[in-house]
C-alpha cells in the first residue's frame, strides 16, 4: 500500500501489543490523504494479495450521516 502512496501504521491495543482480529489477522491503518480517484484506488486494493478487506465502500449509498460531539453533517453524493 505504501507503493500506492499510503502511510501505514499497524493497529495496536491500548497496551501497545498488536491488535489481532477474531480471524487472527493484523489490521493496517492506511492514510492515503485526499483520494483523487476513489474507484481506481478501490480496484487496485481489490487486486492486491493479502488484503482481506479495505473499508472503502463505494456505490453502496447516496447519503452518509456523520455525527460528532459538535454537530451532525449529512453528506450526499453528487
N, C-alpha and C positions, 0 to 999 in steps of 0.2 A: 504494500500500500504506500510505502514511502516513495517508490518509483512513480506513483501517480500523484505525488505532491502532498501526501498526508504526514502530519506529525503524530507519532504513535506513542501512547502510554499504555502499559499493561495495567488493567484494573486491579486494585488492591483492596483487601479488607482493612477495616479501621486499625487492626494491629500490625499492618504492613505486610502480612502474608499475601500470597497470590489468591485472587478471587477465582474459584473454580465452580463451574455450573453443575447442575444436577447430572449432566451427561459427561462430566469430567473434562470440560473444555475450558480454556482460558478465554477471557474477553479482552480484546484490544480496543481502546478508545482511539478513534482516528479523527483528527481535526483537519478537515480539508479547507478550512476558511470559507470564503464565499465561493460557492459552486456555480460555475458559469453554464455548464451543460449537464443537468442532473440525469437525464436519460442516458447519456453516454457513460457517465460515471457508474450508474446502476448496471449497465450492460457489462462494463469492464469488471466490476466486482463480482457479478454473477458468474463470470468465466474463470475466475481465479480459483485454483485448487486450494483447499484448506479453509476457505471462508464458508462457514456454515450458514450464517445469516449476517446481514449488514445493517438492518434497521432503517433503510431508505424505503419509504412506502409511497411509490408513485402510482398515480392513476386510481387510487382507492377512494378518494373523496373529493368533493369540490369546496369543502369548508372545514376549517380547523378552529377550535376554541382554545386559546391559550390563557391560562389564569396564573396570576402571581399574587403576592400579598398586597400589591398596589392597585392592580386593575385587571380587567378582562379584555382581551382583544379577540376579535373574530376575523380570521384571515380567509378570504375567498379566492378561488382560482380565477384567473383572467380568461 
